């Protein structure tokens, strides 16, 4: 059975990406042979399960289809992704969960989407619809082309704007952070780390000049916190240089032989960030917004995208260009002033 050719990661492990039933599945093993063997097994199990599943498609409900989908892909889906599927099963599209997939009408789907829009942000609805669509189509049932609507689409566009600090705001933020108990995790976020990566750090991963991102702390489908080896994707497993002097000092002062680097909870860090920004008279970008700030600052300084992408562990340049790379508003204003000055001088001098 043909599978993609594995490639070797910087850590020495072997990695291959499978695409089964519209779902991306990562396989990582210590040797190339073991990686190929595991990938072939997962592919064989998927094909066998798909044949068996077609027999029960006529009777499966939406709720049961989500459970089957997660169970069949338990080795490929991350615990956080499985938890999202179960959150949809337990909290969204409730009027449809007990119905058979092949009996849910297009009108019912659209009504369920409209009802969800009344309580949730369009972006949340879009993500939920996309995940449900994946489950439905995996069962060979057509999913309708539901719409959010023009007004909601505009709202979604506005809410999708990524928050970040401007370059001139960063020094004030660093100064405020270094005096707080959240200094280390906040400046790690400003260095490109995700909150789950920060929470997964052990002091053994932190050297004098480098932070080694090797695991994440996330919730499983039952809401329990677990430590998971690896990160969001294979590119997220990386070494991040310590570039902020205040972060370097804080790490040196707090250094331990081992143990968790972040001593507060993830929610505690989010609340702490809001308080710090409020006291400093700064907008609060959110912890993930500090990661966005890293990318926008890189763009502002003219650092090549490929360098920022490697440091931040982004999977591809599409994400960098469409979501994370923002030109600071001050850059835009400065460019406009240059244009105004050009025309004003030319006209004034009749050139």
C-alpha positions as CSV (number, residue, x, y, z in Angstrom):
1,X,0.0,0.0,0.0
2,X,1.6,3.3,-1.2
3,X,2.1,6.0,1.4
4,X,3.9,9.3,1.2
5,X,7.7,9.2,1.7
6,X,8.7,10.1,5.3
7,X,11.1,13.0,6.0
8,X,13.4,13.4,8.8
9,X,12.8,16.1,11.4
10,X,15.5,18.2,13.1
11,X,14.9,16.2,16.2
12,X,15.9,13.0,14.4
13,X,12.4,11.5,14.3
14,X,10.7,10.6,11.0
15,X,7.5,12.2,9.9
16,X,4.8,11.6,7.3
17,X,1.6,13.4,6.6
18,X,-1.5,11.4,5.6
19,X,-4.7,12.8,4.0
20,X,-7.6,10.4,4.8
21,X,-11.3,11.3,4.4
22,X,-10.5,15.0,4.1
23,X,-8.6,14.9,7.4
24,X,-4.8,15.5,7.8
25,X,-3.1,12.9,10.0
26,X,0.5,13.2,11.2
27,X,2.6,10.1,11.9
28,X,5.9,10.4,13.8
29,X,8.2,7.6,14.7
30,X,11.9,7.1,15.7
31,X,12.9,5.3,12.5
32,X,11.8,5.6,8.8
33,X,10.7,2.0,8.7
34,X,8.5,2.3,11.8
35,X,7.0,5.5,10.4
36,X,6.1,3.8,7.1
37,X,4.7,0.8,8.9
38,X,2.5,2.9,11.2
39,X,1.3,5.1,8.3
40,X,0.3,1.9,6.3
41,X,-1.6,0.6,9.3
42,X,-3.5,3.8,9.9
43,X,-4.4,3.9,6.2
44,X,-5.5,0.3,6.2
45,X,-7.7,0.8,9.3
46,X,-9.2,3.9,7.7
47,X,-10.1,2.0,4.5
48,X,-11.6,-0.9,6.5
49,X,-13.5,1.4,8.7
50,X,-14.9,3.4,5.8
51,X,-16.2,0.2,4.2
52,X,-17.9,-0.8,7.4
53,X,-19.2,2.7,8.0
54,X,-21.1,2.8,4.7
55,X,-23.2,-0.1,6.0
56,X,-24.5,2.0,8.9
57,X,-24.7,5.4,7.2
58,X,-28.5,5.1,6.7
59,X,-29.0,4.9,10.5
60,X,-26.2,7.1,12.0
61,X,-27.2,10.3,13.7
62,X,-25.2,13.5,13.6
63,X,-24.1,13.0,17.2
64,X,-23.1,9.4,16.6
65,X,-21.3,10.4,13.4
66,X,-19.1,12.8,15.4
67,X,-18.3,10.2,17.9
68,X,-17.3,7.7,15.2
69,X,-15.3,10.3,13.4
70,X,-13.3,11.1,16.5
71,X,-12.8,7.4,17.5
72,X,-11.6,6.4,14.0
73,X,-9.1,9.2,14.0
74,X,-8.0,9.2,17.7
75,X,-4.4,8.6,16.6
76,X,-4.4,11.4,14.1
77,X,-6.4,14.2,15.7
78,X,-5.0,16.2,18.6
79,X,-6.8,16.1,22.0
80,X,-7.8,19.7,21.6
81,X,-9.3,19.0,18.2
82,X,-11.3,16.1,19.5
83,X,-12.4,18.3,22.4
84,X,-13.7,20.8,19.9
85,X,-15.7,18.1,18.1
86,X,-17.3,17.0,21.3
87,X,-18.0,20.6,22.3
88,X,-20.0,20.9,19.0
89,X,-21.7,17.7,19.7
90,X,-22.8,18.8,23.3
91,X,-23.5,22.5,22.7
92,X,-24.3,23.3,19.1
93,X,-26.8,22.2,16.4
94,X,-28.8,20.5,19.2
95,X,-32.0,20.1,17.2
96,X,-30.0,18.1,14.6
97,X,-27.9,15.9,16.8
98,X,-30.5,13.1,17.2
99,X,-31.4,13.1,13.5
100,X,-30.1,10.8,10.8
101,X,-27.6,12.5,8.6
102,X,-29.4,11.6,5.3
103,X,-32.7,13.1,6.6
104,X,-31.4,16.6,7.7
105,X,-32.7,19.0,5.1
106,X,-30.8,22.0,3.7
107,X,-33.4,24.3,5.3
108,X,-32.8,22.7,8.7
109,X,-29.0,23.2,8.3
110,X,-29.5,26.9,7.5
111,X,-31.9,27.4,10.4
112,X,-29.4,25.8,12.8
113,X,-26.6,28.1,11.5
114,X,-28.9,31.1,11.9
115,X,-29.7,30.2,15.4
116,X,-26.0,29.8,16.3
117,X,-25.2,33.2,14.8
118,X,-27.6,34.7,17.3
119,X,-25.3,33.7,20.2
120,X,-21.8,33.3,18.7
121,X,-19.3,35.2,16.7
122,X,-19.4,34.5,12.9
123,X,-15.9,33.1,13.1
124,X,-16.9,30.6,15.7
125,X,-19.9,29.6,13.6
126,X,-17.7,29.2,10.5
127,X,-15.3,26.9,12.3
128,X,-18.1,24.8,13.8
129,X,-19.9,24.5,10.4
130,X,-16.6,23.5,8.8
131,X,-16.0,20.7,11.3
132,X,-19.5,19.4,11.0
133,X,-19.2,19.4,7.3
134,X,-16.1,17.3,7.5
135,X,-18.0,14.7,9.6
136,X,-21.0,14.7,7.3
137,X,-19.1,14.4,4.0
138,X,-16.9,11.6,5.6
139,X,-20.2,9.6,5.8
140,X,-20.8,10.1,2.0
141,X,-23.7,12.6,2.8
142,X,-23.8,15.9,0.9
143,X,-23.5,19.0,3.0
144,X,-25.5,22.0,1.8
145,X,-23.9,25.4,0.9
146,X,-25.1,27.3,4.0
147,X,-24.4,31.0,4.2
148,X,-23.7,33.4,7.0
149,X,-25.2,36.4,5.1
150,X,-23.8,39.8,4.1
151,X,-24.2,41.5,7.4
152,X,-22.7,38.6,9.4
153,X,-19.9,38.3,6.9
154,X,-19.0,41.9,7.5
155,X,-19.1,41.3,11.2
156,X,-16.9,38.3,10.8
157,X,-14.4,40.3,8.8
158,X,-14.3,42.9,11.5
159,X,-13.9,40.3,14.3
160,X,-11.2,38.5,12.3
161,X,-9.0,41.5,12.5
162,X,-6.0,40.4,14.5
163,X,-5.1,42.5,17.5
164,X,-1.4,43.3,18.1
165,X,0.7,46.0,19.7
166,X,2.3,48.7,17.5
167,X,6.1,48.9,17.5
168,X,6.1,52.1,19.6
169,X,3.9,50.4,22.2
170,X,6.2,47.4,22.7
171,X,8.9,49.1,24.9
172,X,6.1,50.3,27.3
173,X,4.7,46.8,27.4
174,X,8.0,45.2,28.1
175,X,8.7,47.7,30.9
176,X,5.3,47.0,32.5
177,X,5.7,43.2,32.1
178,X,9.2,43.0,33.7
179,X,7.8,44.3,37.0
180,X,5.0,41.7,37.1
181,X,4.9,38.0,38.2
182,X,3.8,37.2,34.6
183,X,7.1,38.6,33.1
184,X,8.4,35.3,31.7
185,X,5.3,33.9,30.1
186,X,4.3,37.2,28.6
187,X,7.7,37.9,27.1
188,X,7.8,34.3,25.8
189,X,4.5,35.1,24.0
190,X,6.1,38.2,22.6
191,X,8.9,36.0,21.3
192,X,6.3,34.0,19.2
193,X,5.3,31.2,21.6
194,X,1.7,30.1,21.8
195,X,0.1,29.9,25.3
196,X,-0.1,26.1,25.2
197,X,3.6,25.9,24.3
198,X,4.6,28.2,27.1
199,X,2.5,26.1,29.5
200,X,4.2,23.0,28.3
201,X,7.8,24.3,28.9
202,X,10.0,22.6,31.5
203,X,13.1,24.3,32.8
204,X,15.1,21.6,31.1
205,X,13.9,23.1,27.8
206,X,15.4,26.5,28.6
207,X,19.1,27.2,28.0
208,X,20.9,30.6,28.4
209,X,20.1,31.7,24.8
210,X,17.4,29.3,23.5
211,X,13.9,28.1,24.5
212,X,13.2,24.6,23.1
213,X,9.6,24.1,22.2
214,X,8.9,20.4,22.4
215,X,5.4,19.9,24.0
216,X,2.1,21.6,24.7
217,X,-0.3,21.6,27.7
218,X,-3.9,21.3,26.4
219,X,-7.2,20.0,27.4
220,X,-8.5,16.6,26.2
221,X,-12.1,16.0,25.1
222,X,-13.2,15.6,28.7
223,X,-11.7,18.9,29.7
224,X,-8.7,17.5,31.6
225,X,-5.3,19.1,31.2
226,X,-2.7,16.9,29.6
227,X,0.9,17.3,28.5
228,X,1.3,16.3,24.9
229,X,4.7,15.7,23.2
230,X,5.2,17.6,20.0
231,X,3.5,20.9,19.2
232,X,0.7,22.2,17.0
233,X,2.4,20.9,13.9
234,X,5.9,19.6,12.9
235,X,7.2,23.1,12.2
236,X,6.1,24.2,15.7
237,X,8.8,21.9,17.3
238,X,11.5,24.5,17.2
239,X,14.3,26.4,19.1
240,X,13.4,30.0,19.8
241,X,16.2,32.4,20.5
242,X,16.0,34.6,23.6
243,X,16.2,38.1,22.1
244,X,14.6,40.3,24.7
245,X,17.1,41.4,27.4
246,X,14.4,41.6,30.1
247,X,13.3,38.0,29.3
248,X,16.9,36.8,29.5
249,X,17.3,38.5,33.0
250,X,14.0,37.1,34.2
251,X,14.9,33.6,33.1
252,X,18.4,33.7,34.7
253,X,16.8,34.9,38.0
254,X,14.1,32.3,38.1
255,X,16.0,29.3,36.6
256,X,15.5,25.9,38.2
257,X,17.0,22.5,37.3
258,X,13.6,21.2,36.2
259,X,9.9,21.8,36.6
260,X,7.3,23.9,35.0
261,X,8.4,27.3,33.7
262,X,5.0,28.9,33.8
263,X,3.6,28.8,37.4
264,X,0.2,30.4,36.8
265,X,-2.8,29.0,34.9
266,X,-3.5,29.9,31.3
267,X,-6.6,31.8,32.3
268,X,-4.6,33.5,35.0
269,X,-2.1,34.6,32.4
270,X,-4.8,36.1,30.2
271,X,-6.3,38.0,33.2
272,X,-2.8,39.2,34.3
273,X,-2.1,40.5,30.8
274,X,-5.3,42.5,30.8
275,X,-4.5,44.1,34.1
276,X,-0.9,45.0,33.0
277,X,-2.1,46.6,29.8
278,X,-4.8,48.5,31.6
279,X,-2.3,49.9,34.2
280,X,0.1,50.9,31.5
281,X,-2.5,52.6,29.3
282,X,-2.1,50.0,26.5
283,X,-4.7,48.1,24.5
284,X,-4.8,44.4,25.5
285,X,-4.0,42.3,22.5
286,X,-4.6,39.0,24.3
287,X,-1.8,36.4,24.8
288,X,-2.0,35.1,21.2
289,X,-2.0,38.7,20.1
290,X,1.5,39.0,21.5
291,X,2.5,36.3,19.0
292,X,0.9,38.4,16.3
293,X,2.9,41.3,17.6
294,X,6.1,39.3,17.0
295,X,5.2,38.8,13.4
296,X,4.1,42.4,12.8
297,X,7.2,43.8,14.4
298,X,9.3,41.5,12.1
299,X,7.5,42.9,9.1
300,X,8.0,46.5,10.5
301,X,11.8,45.8,10.8
302,X,12.0,44.3,7.3
303,X,13.0,40.8,8.6
304,X,12.4,38.2,5.8
305,X,9.2,36.3,6.2
306,X,11.0,32.9,6.0
307,X,13.0,33.9,9.1
308,X,10.0,35.0,11.1
309,X,8.2,31.8,9.9
310,X,11.0,29.6,11.2
311,X,11.2,31.3,14.6
312,X,7.5,31.4,15.1
313,X,6.9,27.8,13.9
314,X,4.2,28.7,11.3
315,X,3.4,25.9,9.0
316,X,3.5,27.9,5.7
317,X,3.9,31.3,4.3
318,X,0.2,31.6,3.5
319,X,-0.5,31.9,7.2
320,X,2.2,34.5,7.6
321,X,0.9,36.6,4.7
322,X,-2.8,36.4,5.4
323,X,-3.0,36.3,9.2
324,X,0.1,37.1,11.0
325,X,2.2,39.6,8.9
326,X,0.7,43.0,9.6
327,X,2.2,46.3,8.6
328,X,2.0,48.6,11.6
329,X,-0.4,51.5,11.2
330,X,2.5,53.9,11.9
331,X,4.2,52.5,8.7
332,X,1.1,53.2,6.7
333,X,0.9,56.8,8.0
334,X,4.6,57.4,7.4
335,X,4.2,56.2,3.8
336,X,1.1,58.5,3.2
337,X,3.0,61.5,4.6
338,X,5.8,60.8,2.1
339,X,3.3,60.7,-0.7
340,X,1.7,64.0,0.5
341,X,5.1,65.6,0.8
342,X,6.1,64.6,-2.7
343,X,3.1,66.1,-4.3
344,X,3.1,69.2,-2.1
345,X,6.8,69.9,-2.9
346,X,6.4,69.3,-6.6
347,X,3.4,71.6,-6.9
348,X,4.9,74.3,-4.7
349,X,8.0,74.3,-6.8
350,X,6.1,74.0,-10.1
351,X,8.2,71.0,-11.0
